[in-house]
Structures are given as C-alpha cells and as structure tokens.
Amino acid sequence: MASILTIKNNTGVPQSVVFKGRQIILDANGQRSFDSDIAKHFLSSRSPLVSMVEEEPDVYGGETEMVA
C-alpha cells in the first residue's frame, strides 16, 4: 500500500514532472499531498526547488490536572 507524502514548492515558479506519461504540476509556492511514488519523483528530479513537508507532532502546552 502506497503512502501519502506532502511536498512544497520552494520557488515562485510552478514546478512539474512527467510521471507515467502524465504531467503533474505543483503551483508556485504551493504545498500538496501526493502518492509517495509521485512525491519521490518530484523530490528526485526537482530538489531543492521542491522539498518534503515534515509533519510536526501535536504538542500540548497546557498543565495537567489530576482528578481523584
């Protein structure tokens, strides 16, 4: 099963790749989720113009209360 990866265009110009005979475009300064095969193809052919978005873990900054 393929996973989903989010990539972003680090430029002000649309970036594109041809994958399995299909042109896929990532808008200027855009961010989009793709099937991992497509995302990896973008990264291998357009890096550093395109980079992967690292998801930040959810952080709870509040105090905890004990309930008895």
C-alpha positions as CSV (number, residue, x, y, z in Angstrom):
1,M,0.0,0.0,0.0
2,A,1.4,3.4,-1.0
3,S,1.6,6.2,1.5
4,I,0.8,9.8,1.0
5,L,3.5,12.5,1.3
6,T,3.2,16.2,1.3
7,I,5.7,18.3,-0.7
8,K,6.1,22.0,-1.2
9,N,7.4,24.2,-4.0
10,N,10.1,26.5,-2.6
11,T,10.0,28.8,-5.6
12,G,7.7,31.4,-7.1
13,V,7.5,29.4,-10.3
14,P,5.3,26.3,-10.9
15,Q,7.3,23.0,-10.9
16,S,6.3,20.0,-13.0
17,V,7.3,16.4,-13.6
18,V,6.1,13.8,-16.1
19,F,5.1,10.6,-14.3
20,K,3.8,7.6,-16.2
21,G,3.1,9.8,-19.2
22,R,1.2,12.4,-17.2
23,Q,2.4,15.9,-16.5
24,I,1.9,16.9,-12.8
25,I,2.2,20.5,-11.7
26,L,2.9,21.9,-8.3
27,D,1.9,25.5,-8.1
28,A,4.3,28.3,-7.3
29,N,4.9,28.4,-3.6
30,G,2.3,25.6,-3.3
31,Q,2.0,22.7,-1.0
32,R,0.2,19.5,-2.0
33,S,-0.1,15.8,-0.9
34,F,0.7,13.1,-3.5
35,D,1.0,9.4,-3.6
36,S,4.5,8.6,-2.3
37,D,5.7,7.4,-5.8
38,I,4.8,10.8,-7.3
39,A,6.2,12.8,-4.4
40,K,9.5,10.9,-4.5
41,H,9.7,11.5,-8.3
42,F,9.3,15.3,-7.7
43,L,12.0,15.2,-4.9
44,S,14.5,13.3,-7.1
45,S,14.1,15.5,-10.1
46,R,13.3,18.9,-8.6
47,S,15.2,19.0,-5.3
48,P,16.0,21.6,-3.7
49,L,13.3,23.5,-5.7
50,V,10.8,21.1,-4.1
51,S,11.1,19.6,-0.6
52,M,9.1,17.3,1.6
53,V,7.0,18.8,4.4
54,E,7.8,17.3,7.7
55,E,4.8,17.0,9.9
56,E,5.2,18.4,13.4
57,P,3.9,16.3,16.3
58,D,1.0,17.6,18.3
59,V,2.2,19.3,21.4
60,Y,0.1,20.0,24.4
61,G,1.4,23.1,26.2
62,G,-1.2,23.2,29.0
63,E,-0.9,22.0,32.5
64,T,-2.4,18.7,33.6
65,E,-4.9,18.4,36.4
66,M,-5.2,15.3,38.5
67,V,-8.8,14.1,39.0
68,A,-9.4,12.0,42.0
